Amino acid sequence: MTCRLLSALLLALGLTACNDSTEPDPLNRVFLTFYPLQSSFPDDALPEQVLEFERLLIANGVEEVDITLNQRLDGEAPMDDAGKPAYQYAVFRVSFSNSNTFDIYDEQQNFLYTQTIFAEDANQHYCIAIDENEPQLIESSLEMRFPNDNAETHDFISHCRELYRNQLSSSQEAY
């Protein structure tokens, strides 16, 4: 499926997964990078084992988008069988007017959580966990753009995993 066809399919949703549109967008916009928490990995996962995480995002109750992460517990770059950076479908642009609500489901389509973004959340790249955990949206310093390839997508995900770990350790130090 081409980026242009995928973008057309996602247009009503306001989610964009490919960056080849030249039309100006008067709507509010955020970028989301999904990442796995350490608790997302099974207890028996080996640090160097590449695990695939699939999630389903349903925006405004109607539009569906699949999320796919291939990640390692140790955070190192996952490689596919050919030794190339593993496939990731984890970074999305969400365009909306006043708000956009989306629900996240796991690979068995069990509901995990709902997240709503508002106009005041616009113009920011957020990290968002693939599993239910607080906080759901973490502001990041990532640019408002799509990664260039799977390796850079992993860098975005790694940034989010590290940002979450830092936020978690800061909140634990506060106690």
ABEGO torsion letter per residue (X at the ends): XBAAAAAAAAAAAGBBABBABABBBABBBBBBBBBBBAAABBAABBAABBBBBBBBBBBGGABBBBBBBBBBAAGBBBBBAAGBBBBBBABBBBBBBABBBBBBBBAAGBBABBBBBBAAABGBBBBBBABBBOBABBBBABBBBBBABAAAAAAAAAAAAAAAAAAAAAAAAAX
